Amino acid sequence: MNWISTRHQAPPTTFRDAVLQSLAPDGGLYMPAHIAPLSAAALASLRTATIPEIATTVMAHIIGDEIPRAEIAAMAARAFTFAAPLVPLDASTSVLELFHGPSLAFKDFAAQWMGQLLAYFHQGGTAGQPPLTVLVATSGDTGGAVAAAFHNLPGFRVVILYPNGGVSELQEKQLTSWGDNVAAFAVDGAFDDCQRLVKQAFADAALRAHVPLVSCNSINVARWLPQAVYYFAAAAQRPAGEPLVFCVPSGNLGNLAAGVFAKRLGLPVHRFIAATNANDALPRYLQTGGYEPHPTIATISNAMDVGAPSNSERLFALYQNDVEAMRADILGHISTDDETRATMRAAHADHGMILDPHGAVALHAWQQLRDCADLADAHGIILETAHPAKFQTDVQAILGTNLALPPALATLSGHPSRTVIATDYADLVRQLKHA
């Protein structure tokens, strides 16, 4: 299997090199040169498979013979040690809980897998090799998941960039409380600034000659692909042949692009809903046919506060820049903060379910669109991407109830490794060279 850039100005490469390069030399994102669907027998087997078994089948199909299937199975068994239960909300709606991993967010699926994969590929810190620096930008959940996956993993150090004041208090503690080989930097800007700095670093050949880098953002194909696994796991929990609509909280668009990729592998999906907050570049593209990112707007669903989503490149590549083809698969919806709050209150009052703000954005989108003729007979699966306790202050204020912290959050310490840096690239380079 060759891996190619979304910008088609870089030579094809192997999966290993695509992972370790993170960003293609032309600035594009790596994609498989050809997406072959799984066989009918393989797809049928996934309906009764465990999550590690699903991951083994999907990842072995994608990676091919670069990694022996037995090694992939062993990595999957170590990475996917938590569930993704589908919880009924009403007759036409279920909530896919993706927060049962170590950092209580959906990014654990990808980060835990990538920790295993990079440990397989890279034996840094031994035989005179320097450690590999895992550089990651986060709007909330990615950084905590990456820190959990790589904390004290020999041969690696982690550098996390996050928007200063742009994550919840508990999210920030998940970024800054590790110490050891994990350093967190609060950037005086928005997530888009963090993402820009990361991309500059990967395009800087002089820096990379001095500091070996790898990305654990979804710009890295190995961090993006494992998200396809939980789409198969969700579908297996519903009756075969039922029309499914996945309602995806959408910020940087990696989650949605992974769902589309799963469909290309053969997962039967009726439609996707790209549910956004005020950072609405994709819904506006679906409405107008013109892609015009805007500056980031702060909302209560902060992990989706991305004005210029990097994975738009992957979506455009999957649909070959054909907006009509994308419209056939994806509906867009935009929710205000007030609508998000109202949805959280109604879910709690009517169903006893506490949602985080991101899952509430997805539920609101489904509730507004499910009576459309095209969706009337479908079952909506809401992706609940983080434990609501990660947003304890907002959730308690909105619902007027106390929300206990799970042990993984209750035991977090203060901010031992928090440093504020400017949006100036030179400041990041200094930190990378000396951190």
C-alpha positions in Angstrom: 0.0 0.0 0.0 1.4 3.4 -1.0 0.5 6.5 1.0 0.1 9.8 -0.8 -0.3 13.5 0.1 -3.7 15.2 -0.2 -1.8 17.9 -2.2 -0.3 15.4 -4.7 3.1 17.3 -4.8 5.1 14.7 -2.7 6.2 11.2 -3.7 4.3 8.2 -2.4 5.7 6.6 0.7 5.3 3.6 3.0 3.0 3.5 6.0 6.0 3.7 8.4 7.5 6.7 6.7 4.1 8.4 6.5 3.6 7.9 10.3 7.1 9.1 11.2 7.0 12.1 8.8 3.5 13.0 10.1 3.1 15.8 7.5 3.9 15.2 3.9 6.8 17.3 2.4 4.3 19.4 0.4 2.4 20.3 3.6 -0.4 17.9 2.8 -1.9 15.0 4.8 -1.2 11.4 4.1 -4.0 9.2 2.7 -3.9 5.6 1.4 -3.5 5.7 -2.4 -6.4 3.3 -2.8 -9.2 2.4 -0.4 -10.3 -1.1 -1.0 -13.4 -2.2 0.9 -13.2 -5.1 3.4 -14.5 -8.4 2.1 -18.1 -9.4 2.8 -16.9 -12.2 5.1 -14.7 -9.7 7.0 -17.5 -7.2 7.4 -19.8 -10.0 8.6 -17.3 -11.1 11.2 -17.1 -7.6 12.7 -20.7 -7.8 13.9 -19.7 -10.3 16.6 -16.1 -9.1 17.2 -14.6 -7.4 20.2 -13.1 -3.9 19.8 -9.5 -5.3 19.6 -10.6 -7.8 17.0 -12.3 -5.1 15.0 -9.1 -3.0 15.2 -7.0 -5.9 14.1 -9.1 -6.6 11.0 -9.4 -2.9 10.0 -5.8 -1.9 10.7 -4.3 -5.1 9.1 -6.4 -4.4 6.0 -5.2 -0.8 5.8 -1.5 -1.4 6.7 -1.1 -4.5 4.6 2.1 -6.6 5.0 4.3 -3.8 6.5 3.4 -5.1 10.0 2.6 -8.8 10.6 -1.0 -9.3 11.5 0.1 -11.0 14.8 1.9 -7.8 15.8 -1.1 -5.7 14.9 -3.3 -8.0 17.0 -0.9 -7.7 20.0 -0.9 -3.9 19.7 -4.6 -3.8 19.5 -5.0 -5.9 22.6 -2.8 -3.6 24.6 -4.4 -0.4 23.2 -8.1 -1.1 23.2 -8.8 -2.2 26.8 -12.0 -0.2 27.2 -15.6 -0.4 25.9 -17.7 1.8 23.6 -21.2 1.1 24.8 -24.3 2.2 22.8 -26.9 3.6 25.3 -30.5 4.0 24.1 -32.0 7.5 24.6 -35.3 7.1 22.8 -36.8 4.8 20.1 -34.9 6.5 17.3 -31.7 7.6 19.1 -28.7 6.0 20.9 -25.7 7.6 22.5 -22.3 6.1 21.7 -20.2 6.6 24.9 -16.6 7.1 23.8 -15.3 8.2 27.2 -14.3 5.0 28.9 -10.6 5.2 28.2 -7.8 6.5 30.5 -8.4 10.2 29.7 -12.2 9.9 29.5 -12.4 11.1 25.9 -12.8 9.5 22.4 -9.2 10.4 21.6 -8.0 7.5 23.8 -8.9 5.1 20.9 -6.4 6.7 18.6 -3.8 7.8 21.2 -3.5 4.4 22.8 -3.1 2.7 19.4 -0.5 5.3 18.3 1.5 4.8 21.4 1.8 1.1 20.7 2.5 1.8 17.0 5.3 4.3 17.6 6.9 2.1 20.2 7.0 -0.7 17.5 8.4 1.7 14.9 10.9 3.7 17.0 13.4 2.5 19.6 14.5 6.0 20.5 16.5 6.7 23.7 18.6 3.5 23.1 21.9 2.9 21.3 22.6 6.6 21.3 19.4 7.7 19.6 17.7 10.8 21.0 14.1 10.5 22.2 11.3 11.1 19.7 9.4 14.3 20.6 5.6 13.8 20.2 4.4 17.3 19.4 0.6 17.8 19.6 -1.8 20.7 19.5 -5.1 20.3 21.4 -8.4 22.1 21.7 -9.2 20.0 24.8 -9.1 16.2 24.6 -6.2 15.2 22.3 -3.5 16.4 24.6 -4.8 14.5 27.7 -5.2 11.3 25.7 -1.7 11.6 24.2 -0.1 12.3 27.6 -1.8 9.2 29.0 -0.6 7.1 26.2 3.0 8.2 26.2 3.7 9.1 29.9 7.0 7.5 30.9 7.1 5.5 27.7 10.8 4.9 27.1 12.3 6.8 24.1 9.5 9.5 23.9 8.8 12.9 25.3 5.5 14.8 24.8 5.1 18.5 24.1 1.5 19.7 24.2 0.3 23.1 22.9 -3.1 24.3 23.9 -5.0 27.7 23.8 -4.4 29.7 27.0 -7.8 30.0 28.6 -9.4 27.9 25.9 -9.9 24.6 27.7 -11.9 23.7 30.8 -10.1 23.7 34.2 -10.2 19.9 34.3 -9.0 19.5 30.8 -6.1 21.8 31.6 -5.2 19.7 34.6 -5.2 16.6 32.4 -2.6 18.4 30.2 -0.3 19.8 32.9 -0.3 17.3 35.8 1.9 14.6 34.4 5.5 15.9 34.7 8.3 13.5 33.8 8.4 13.3 30.0 5.3 15.4 29.4 5.5 19.2 29.0 2.4 21.4 28.4 2.6 24.9 26.9 -0.4 27.4 27.0 -0.3 29.4 23.8 -1.5 33.0 24.0 -3.9 32.5 21.1 -6.6 30.1 19.7 -6.4 26.5 18.8 -5.7 27.5 15.1 -2.5 29.2 16.4 -1.5 26.0 18.1 -2.2 24.0 15.0 -0.2 26.5 12.8 2.8 26.3 15.1 2.8 22.5 14.9 2.6 22.5 11.1 5.5 25.0 11.0 7.6 22.8 13.1 7.0 19.8 10.9 7.8 21.8 7.8 11.1 23.0 9.4 13.8 20.7 8.2 16.5 22.4 10.3 14.5 22.0 13.5 13.7 18.3 12.7 17.4 17.6 12.1 18.1 18.8 15.7 14.8 17.6 17.3 13.3 14.3 16.0 9.5 15.0 15.8 6.3 13.1 15.3 2.8 14.4 15.5 0.0 12.8 17.5 -2.6 15.2 16.1 -4.9 13.8 13.5 -2.7 15.3 10.8 -0.8 12.1 11.4 -2.5 9.3 9.4 -1.9 6.8 12.2 -3.7 9.0 14.8 -6.6 9.5 12.4 -7.3 6.0 11.1 -8.1 4.2 14.4 -11.1 6.3 14.9 -12.8 4.3 12.2 -12.9 1.4 14.7 -15.6 2.7 17.0 -18.0 3.3 14.0 -17.9 -0.4 13.3 -18.3 -1.2 17.0 -21.3 1.1 17.2 -23.0 -0.5 14.1 -22.5 -4.0 15.5 -24.7 -3.0 18.5 -27.7 -2.2 16.2 -29.8 -4.6 14.1 -28.3 -5.5 10.8 -29.8 -3.6 7.9 -31.1 -0.7 10.0 -30.4 2.7 8.3 -27.9 4.4 10.6 -27.1 8.1 10.9 -24.0 9.1 12.8 -24.3 12.5 14.4 -20.7 13.7 14.8 -19.6 16.6 17.0 -17.3 18.3 14.5 -14.3 20.6 15.1 -11.1 19.7 13.4 -13.1 17.1 11.3 -10.9 14.1 12.0 -13.7 12.2 13.6 -16.1 12.8 10.7 -13.4 12.0 8.1 -12.8 8.7 10.0 -16.5 7.9 9.8 -16.4 8.5 6.0 -13.4 6.3 5.8 -15.2 3.5 7.6 -18.0 3.8 5.1 -15.5 3.5 2.3 -14.3 0.3 3.9 -17.8 -1.1 3.7 -19.6 0.0 6.9 -23.2 0.5 6.0 -24.0 4.2 6.9 -27.1 6.0 5.7 -25.9 9.5 6.4 -23.6 11.5 8.6 -24.4 14.8 10.3 -21.6 17.2 10.8 -22.8 18.9 14.0 -20.9 22.1 14.7 -21.0 25.1 17.1 -20.4 28.6 15.8 -17.2 27.4 14.2 -19.1 26.3 11.1 -16.7 26.1 8.1 -18.0 22.7 7.0 -21.8 23.4 7.2 -21.3 26.6 5.3 -19.3 24.8 2.7 -22.2 22.3 2.3 -24.6 25.1 2.0 -22.7 27.3 -0.4 -20.1 25.2 -2.1 -17.4 27.7 -1.0 -14.9 26.8 1.7 -14.1 29.9 3.8 -12.6 29.3 7.2 -13.2 32.0 9.8 -11.3 33.0 12.9 -12.1 30.8 15.9 -15.1 31.7 18.0 -15.1 30.6 21.7 -18.1 28.4 22.8 -19.0 26.1 25.6 -18.2 23.1 23.4 -14.6 24.3 23.3 -13.0 21.1 21.8 -14.8 22.0 18.6 -13.6 25.6 18.6 -11.6 25.3 15.3 -11.9 27.9 12.7 -9.7 26.3 10.1 -10.0 22.5 10.5 -7.0 20.7 9.1 -8.9 17.5 8.2 -11.0 19.4 5.7 -8.2 18.4 3.4 -8.9 14.7 4.0 -12.7 15.2 3.5 -12.1 17.0 0.2 -9.7 14.3 -0.9 -12.2 11.6 0.0 -14.8 13.3 -2.1 -12.4 14.6 -4.8 -13.5 18.1 -4.1 -17.0 17.3 -5.3 -19.4 19.1 -3.0 -22.5 17.3 -4.4 -20.9 13.9 -3.6 -20.2 15.1 -0.1 -23.8 16.5 0.3 -25.1 13.0 -0.6 -23.4 11.6 2.5 -23.2 14.5 4.9 -25.7 17.0 6.3 -24.4 20.0 8.2 -26.0 21.6 11.3 -25.0 24.6 13.4 -26.0 24.9 17.1 -25.8 28.0 19.3 -24.6 27.8 22.9 -28.1 28.5 24.1 -29.4 25.6 22.0 -26.7 23.4 23.4 -27.6 24.3 27.0 -31.3 23.6 26.3 -30.5 20.2 24.8 -28.5 19.3 27.9 -31.3 20.3 30.2 -33.9 18.4 28.1 -31.8 15.2 27.9 -31.4 15.3 31.7 -35.0 16.1 32.5 -36.6 13.7 29.9 -34.2 10.8 29.9 -32.0 11.2 33.0 -28.9 11.4 30.8 -26.1 13.9 31.5 -24.4 14.9 28.2 -21.3 16.9 27.8 -21.6 20.0 25.6 -20.1 18.4 22.5 -22.5 15.4 22.6 -25.3 17.9 23.2 -24.4 19.7 19.9 -24.7 16.4 18.1 -28.0 15.5 19.8 -29.5 18.9 19.0 -28.5 18.5 15.3 -30.2 15.0 15.2 -33.4 16.3 16.8 -33.6 19.1 14.3 -33.0 16.9 11.2 -34.4 13.5 12.0 -37.9 14.3 10.7 -36.5 15.0 7.2 -38.0 12.6 4.7 -34.6 11.1 4.0 -34.0 10.3 7.7 -37.5 9.5 9.0 -36.8 5.7 9.2 -33.2 5.9 10.4 -31.7 5.4 13.8 -29.4 8.3 15.0 -26.2 7.5 16.8 -24.9 10.4 18.8 -21.2 10.4 19.4 -20.6 11.4 23.0 -16.9 12.3 22.8 -16.0 13.1 26.4 -17.1 12.4 30.0 -19.4 15.3 31.1 -17.4 15.6 34.3 -14.5 17.0 32.2 -16.8 20.1 32.0 -18.0 19.9 35.5 -18.4 23.7 36.1 -20.4 24.3 33.0 -22.5 21.1 33.3 -23.4 21.8 36.9 -24.4 25.4 36.1 -26.5 24.3 33.2 -28.3 21.4 34.9 -28.4 22.8 38.4 -27.1 19.6 39.9 -24.0 18.2 41.4 -21.8 16.1 39.2 -19.3 13.9 40.9 -15.8 13.5 39.5 -14.7 10.0 38.4 -11.4 8.9 40.0 -9.3 9.7 36.9 -10.3 13.4 37.4 -10.6 13.6 41.1 -7.0 12.6 41.7 -5.5 15.2 39.3 -3.0 17.6 40.9 -2.5 21.3 40.0 -0.3 22.7 37.3 3.3 21.6 37.8 4.5 21.9 34.2 2.4 24.8 32.8 4.3 27.4 30.8 2.8 30.2 28.7 4.3 31.0 25.3 3.5 33.4 22.6 2.2 32.6 19.1 5.7 33.4 17.8 7.2 30.3 16.2 10.7 31.2 17.4 9.4 30.9 21.0 8.2 27.3 20.3 11.6 26.4 18.7 13.4 27.6 21.8 11.1 25.4 23.9 11.6 22.3 21.7 15.3 22.6 21.7 15.6 23.1 25.5 12.5 21.5 27.1 
